[in-house]
Amino acid sequence: MAERSPSPLPCPSYLGGSLARRWEELAPELQKLGTLDALNVDIAGKYILAENEYLKVSALVQESINGGDGDAAGKWIGVQDKLTKQILQLGSELGITPTARRARGLGRR
């Protein structure tokens, strides 16, 4: 008997536009891994928010560097570092990182 795909989980209401599209890409993959269910939808939503903020801050880092504003670049690099840590922590909770997948016995993707 063929295994049924899990029903798609609804996108958190605070994710709209491109963030909702990212949800539509990521959520099914996480469900296939068995790391996303109704109890941790908010973790995936926060992962997507942090990922989006990281991209925005990365652009500000580059803008500051290109503009020769070392003080602003330093500030944004600090924010970027915090977001990187947040993304890695949330990603680990969801089995996104290679280390988290190995720990769950999920192997390579």
C-alpha positions as a printed Julia matrix, in Angstrom:
109×3 Matrix{Float64}:
  0.0    0.0    0.0
  1.37   3.43  -0.97
  2.18   5.86   1.79
 -0.09   8.91   1.82
  1.43  12.38   1.78
  0.54  14.4    4.85
 -2.07  17.1    4.4
 -0.5   20.49   3.77
 -0.25  22.61   6.88
 -1.69  26.12   6.7
  0.72  28.99   6.44
  0.92  31.07   9.65
 -1.19  34.2    9.31
  1.79  36.49   9.92
  3.5   35.3    6.74
  2.25  37.11   3.67
  3.44  37.73   0.12
  6.89  36.33  -0.6
  7.06  34.85   2.9
  3.92  32.82   2.24
  5.47  31.64  -1.03
  8.57  30.57   0.9
  6.27  28.64   3.25
  4.75  26.84   0.27
  8.26  25.8   -0.82
  9.63  24.82   2.57
  6.7   23.3    4.47
  6.14  20.29   2.16
  9.85  19.43   2.29
  9.86  19.57   6.08
  6.72  17.46   6.21
  8.4   14.86   3.99
 11.31  14.8    6.45
  8.82  14.33   9.27
 10.07  17.42  11.09
  7.07  19.71  10.57
  3.66  19.11  12.06
  0.83  21.18  13.5
  2.69  21.56  16.81
  5.74  23.31  15.38
  4.31  25.38  12.52
  5.34  28.52  14.42
  8.99  27.42  14.5
  8.99  27.14  10.71
  7.25  30.53  10.46
  9.91  32.12  12.64
 12.62  30.44  10.56
 11.17  32.04   7.42
 10.92  35.45   9.11
 14.54  35.24  10.3
 15.7   34.1    6.86
 13.94  37.1    5.29
 15.43  39.53   7.82
 18.88  38.06   7.19
 18.56  38.83   3.49
 17.49  42.42   4.23
 20.32  42.95   6.69
 22.84  41.44   4.28
 21.84  44.07   1.72
 22.34  46.79   4.36
 25.79  45.41   5.19
 26.77  45.57   1.54
 25.28  49.04   1.14
 27.21  50.3    4.18
 30.47  48.78   2.97
 30.02  50.18  -0.53
 29.19  53.58   0.93
 32.3   53.55   3.1
 30.31  53.69   6.35
 32.31  51.38   8.59
 30.27  52.17  11.71
 26.98  51.24  10.04
 28.57  48.15   8.46
 29.78  47.02  11.88
 26.32  47.49  13.37
 24.64  45.56  10.57
 27.24  42.78  10.7
 26.38  42.35  14.4
 22.69  42.05  13.53
 23.57  39.66  10.7
 25.52  37.47  13.13
 22.57  37.29  15.55
 20.21  36.37  12.71
 22.63  33.69  11.49
 22.59  32.1   14.95
 18.81  32.31  15.11
 18.43  30.72  11.67
 20.82  27.9   12.55
 19.01  27.23  15.86
 15.55  27.23  14.27
 16.86  25.22  11.32
 18.28  22.66  13.7
 14.9   22.34  15.42
 13.34  21.64  12.02
 16.01  19.25  10.76
 17.16  21.69   8.07
 20.85  21.57   8.94
 22.94  18.54   7.91
 23.93  17.93  11.54
 20.29  17.91  12.66
 19.33  15.49   9.87
 22.16  13.13  10.81
 21.14  13.3   14.47
 17.61  12.29  13.46
 18.92   9.5   11.22
 17.52  11.2    8.15
 20.69  10.89   6.08
 21.45  12.95   3.03
 19.0   14.94   0.92
